[in-house]
C-alpha cells in the first residue's frame, strides 16, 4: 500500500556534493567533445603551425578545466538550492512523495 511522506528538509552539503559530482561529469563529457572538435579542427587546419599547437592545447585545457568549473558551479548551486528550499519549505509545506514497499525486493526496502 502506498505511503505518503513529505520532504521537509534537504541537507545542503549532501545535495552540494551530489550536484558537484554530477556537474563535473557533465563537464568531463563536454570537455571531451570540445577536445575532439579542437583536435579535428587543428588536424584539418591550413592556418599554419601556430594553430596546430594551440588546438590540442585548447582541447587538453577543456578536459581539465571544464569538469573543475562545472563541478564548482554544481556544488555552489546545490548548496544554495538546498538552503533556499529549506527556507521556503515552511511556506509551501514541502514536497509530497508517494512510496510503496517493493514486493519482490528484500523486506523493508522502499521504492
Secondary structure in CASP SS format (residue, H / E / C, confidence):
PFRMAT SS
TARGET T0000
AUTHOR 0000-0000-0000
METHOD secondary structure of the structure
MODEL  1
X C 1.00
X C 1.00
X E 1.00
X E 1.00
X E 1.00
X E 1.00
X E 1.00
X C 1.00
X C 1.00
X C 1.00
X C 1.00
X H 1.00
X H 1.00
X H 1.00
X H 1.00
X H 1.00
X H 1.00
X H 1.00
X H 1.00
X H 1.00
X H 1.00
X H 1.00
X H 1.00
X H 1.00
X H 1.00
X H 1.00
X H 1.00
X H 1.00
X H 1.00
X H 1.00
X H 1.00
X H 1.00
X H 1.00
X H 1.00
X H 1.00
X H 1.00
X H 1.00
X H 1.00
X H 1.00
X H 1.00
X H 1.00
X H 1.00
X H 1.00
X C 1.00
X C 1.00
X C 1.00
X C 1.00
X C 1.00
X H 1.00
X H 1.00
X H 1.00
X H 1.00
X H 1.00
X H 1.00
X H 1.00
X H 1.00
X H 1.00
X H 1.00
X H 1.00
X H 1.00
X H 1.00
X H 1.00
X H 1.00
X H 1.00
X H 1.00
X H 1.00
X H 1.00
X H 1.00
X H 1.00
X H 1.00
X H 1.00
X H 1.00
X H 1.00
X H 1.00
X H 1.00
X H 1.00
X H 1.00
X H 1.00
X H 1.00
X H 1.00
X H 1.00
X H 1.00
X H 1.00
X H 1.00
X H 1.00
X H 1.00
X H 1.00
X H 1.00
X H 1.00
X H 1.00
X H 1.00
X H 1.00
X C 1.00
X C 1.00
X E 1.00
X E 1.00
X E 1.00
X E 1.00
X E 1.00
X C 1.00
X E 1.00
X C 1.00
X C 1.00
X C 1.00
X C 1.00
X C 1.00
X C 1.00
X C 1.00
X C 1.00
X E 1.00
X C 1.00
END
